[in-house]
Amino acid sequence: MVPRRSLPDGQEKSLQERKVYVNCNVTTSLEPEVIQTMTEAMLEAWGSPSSPYLAV
């Protein structure tokens, strides 16, 4: 059984009917500034995600 949600106008749609697939990672190119910032972070600000670090 798929859960249902009431809409403001009284209509009901199941969560399956309301599902939207959004995947901009496949089709959207990155801005050069984003690539530069990500590269700098990966080269200079790396760390273990399971270790606690103070925000700088």
C-alpha positions as CSV (number, residue, x, y, z in Angstrom):
1,M,0.0,0.0,0.0
2,V,1.4,3.4,-1.0
3,P,0.9,6.2,1.6
4,R,-1.4,9.0,0.5
5,R,-1.3,12.7,1.3
6,S,-4.2,15.2,1.2
7,L,-3.7,18.2,-1.0
8,P,-5.1,21.6,-0.1
9,D,-7.9,21.3,-2.6
10,G,-9.0,18.0,-1.2
11,Q,-7.6,15.9,-4.0
12,E,-5.3,13.0,-3.0
13,K,-2.2,11.7,-4.8
14,S,0.0,8.9,-3.7
15,L,3.6,9.6,-3.0
16,Q,4.4,7.5,-6.1
17,E,2.3,9.8,-8.3
18,R,4.0,12.8,-6.8
19,K,7.6,11.5,-7.3
20,V,9.8,13.8,-9.4
21,Y,13.2,12.7,-10.6
22,V,15.8,15.5,-10.5
23,N,19.4,14.7,-11.5
24,C,21.3,17.8,-12.6
25,N,24.6,16.1,-12.0
26,V,24.5,14.3,-15.3
27,T,23.5,17.3,-17.5
28,T,24.7,20.4,-15.8
29,S,28.3,21.6,-16.3
30,L,30.2,23.2,-13.4
31,E,31.1,26.8,-13.4
32,P,34.9,27.4,-13.6
33,E,34.9,29.0,-10.2
34,V,33.3,25.9,-8.7
35,I,35.9,23.6,-10.3
36,Q,38.7,25.8,-9.0
37,T,37.2,26.0,-5.4
38,M,36.6,22.2,-5.3
39,T,40.1,21.5,-6.6
40,E,41.7,23.8,-4.0
41,A,39.6,22.2,-1.2
42,M,40.6,18.6,-2.3
43,L,44.3,19.6,-2.5
44,E,44.6,21.8,0.6
45,A,41.7,21.2,3.0
46,W,41.5,17.4,2.9
47,G,40.7,15.3,6.0
48,S,39.0,12.1,7.1
49,P,35.2,12.5,7.2
50,S,35.1,10.3,10.3
51,S,37.4,12.5,12.3
52,P,36.3,15.6,14.1
53,Y,37.8,18.9,12.8
54,L,37.2,22.4,13.9
55,A,35.6,24.7,11.4
56,V,38.1,27.4,10.2
